[in-house]
Amino acid sequence: MTSFEFSVVLRGYDPAAVDALLAPAAAALTTTDGRARAGAAAALRRANLPVVLRGFDRAQVDGAIARLVVQLEDAPGSEPDRDVPGGLSFAGAPAEFGTALRGYDPAAVDRLVQQVNRALMSGSATARAETAAAVREASFPVTFRGYARNQVDLFLQQAARELA
């Protein structure tokens, strides 16, 4: 079963509603029944999650929903297509980070994301292990108008799990 970890922010999606939406979709990933998978993907697409004072980061939840929809629509057991124009992709969805006044250096993050993509697409256990180590040891300089740090950190956690 897929587990999700989201940051809690001042104005985010209601955690109970997010959990209620994602649990059945994650369970549908384990089935080969095409109708169940299509129904779960449709439920994710039409979701209208309520925003509360302290809830899950909306960008993180939206990204997880997009990845789940792609995974549910892929044939069971097939590897999702990770080749996205621009070179930034992960788990079938583009790796898009918001910008922050003081965030991670975009060039450094982009280089690591491309390394993750190459390792995932190569199928080489050695490349995956080396990249997993690079992800765990990643440290980015903070710049003016860089990538949102919490989004990059979440991506790195998910990348480390995928590479393991």
N, C-alpha and C positions, 0 to 999 in steps of 0.2 A: 504494500500500500504506500502511496506517495504521501509524504508529510510536507507541510508547508510551515515556514517561519516568516512572519512579517513584522516589521517595525511598527510600534504604536506611535501615532502622531496626534497632534492636536485636533485636526478635523479629518477623520478617516472613516473607512467603511466599518459598520457594526460587526464586531468579531463573531457574534453568534450567527448572524446572517451569512457571513463569509464561510464559516465552518459548515453550516447547513447546506450551502451551495456546493462547496468543493468536495465534501465527503462522498456523495453519491457519484460524482464525476470521477474521482480517484478510484472508487470501487469498480466503475465501468471499464477502467483501463485493463483490468485483469480478465475480462470476459472476451470471448471471440464472437459473441452475438452482435452482429452488425446493427440490428435495430436498437439494442440497448445503448450501444456506443453513439449512434446517431441521435438518439433521444437525449442522452447526457450532453452532447455537444450543443444541441439546440437549446437546452435549458441554460447552458452557460452563455450562449449568445444573447438570449433575451433577458438575462439577469439585470435587475435594477436594484442595486444594493443601497440601503439607506446610509447616510452619512451621519456620524455621531461626534460628540465632542472629543472623545478619546477613542480612536479606532485604528484599524489597520491601514497602513500607508496605501493610498489608492493606486499609485503607479505600480507598486509591487504586486498588489492583488490583480490589477488589470493585466500585468505581464504574465502572471501565473495562469489566469483564465485563458489568455491567448495561447500559451503553450499547451494547456490541457486540450483546447479545441483542436489544435493541430494534431496532437497525439491521438485523440479520439477518432479523428477523421482518417488517419493513416490505417492501413490494413494491420490487424493484430500481428505482432511479431516482426513487422517490418521496421527498418531503421528510418527515422524521420529525415527528410532532406535538410541538410544543414548549409547548403550552398546558397547564400543570399548575396545579391549584388552589393558591393561595397565592402565585403569581407567581414562584416560584423554580424555574427549569428551564433545562436546557441539553442539547442533543443528544438530546432525547427522554427524559431521566431527570431527576428532581428534583435540584437542586443542594443537597445536604445537607452541612453541615460539622460536624465534631465541635467540642466546646468545649475550651478550654485555660485554664489558670490565667491566663496572660497571652497573649491572642490579639487578633485584629483586631476592631474595633468592629463588632458585628453590623448595626447600622442602616446604617452606611456601606457595608458589603459588600453588603447586600441592595439598596440603591439602585443600585449598579453592576450587580449581577446582573440586576435588572429592566431597566436600560438595555440590557444585552446582549441580553436576550430580545426587547425591542421592536425593536431593530435587526435581529436575525435574522429576525423575523417580518415586518418591513416590506417586505423585498426591495429597499429603497432603497440604492443604492450610496453615496450621500452619508451616510446614517445609519450604515451599516456602517463607513465610513471614519472618521467622527467618533467612533464608539464604540470602534473599534480604537485610536485615539489616546488616548482616555480610559483604556482598559485598560492600554496601555503606560505611561502616566504615573500610574497609580493608586498612591496612598499612603494607607494607613489608619492611624488612631490605634490604639495598643495599649491595651486595657482589661482589667480584671479579668473573667475568665470570658467571653472573647471567642471568636470562631471560630478554630480551629486554623490557624495561619499557613501551614504547609506545604500543607494541603489547599486553602486559598484561593489560594495562589501557583500550585499546579498547575492549578486551575480557570482562573485568568487566562491561563496559558500556552495552554491548550486553547482558550479563548475567542478569544484573539488569532489563533490559527491558523484557527479557524472563520470569523472576521470578514474575514480576508485574502482 
